[in-house]
């Protein structure tokens, strides 16, 4: 991203791009582009599943994400697409405690799932399992094992990355 003078700057915190990229493409650029295309394609194909979950539960994907975050670490996540309405909406439906709408601290105080919130998550997870079971039973066992192994390796690689990586080291050929 360039400022008014044309200098490169770090993207804002809410950017999906974690850091500026200021280096020559690596030898696996083509494979990286294929991976991005497949992730995008998969995300597009998941939309009907998300619509089914919304139709059956009344919860948007952002609300489902917030419930999962609350169940995982006790904090209702405020991601880049959160307009501030997710927590009050979830509290209004009784899925999280009402005081969770003001919880901002790292301890997530007040960001607790209610019994109804836990029941909704169980319903959502059950739907996801049934849908994915349908997909997996249509594939040969070997392919299922390959998919799981590949996703595990990708997850392990992503898990090892720092949350906000520093810009790539300059190769001296790009603008700094």
Order of alpha helices (4+ residues) and beta strands (2+ residues): alpha-alpha-alpha-alpha-alpha
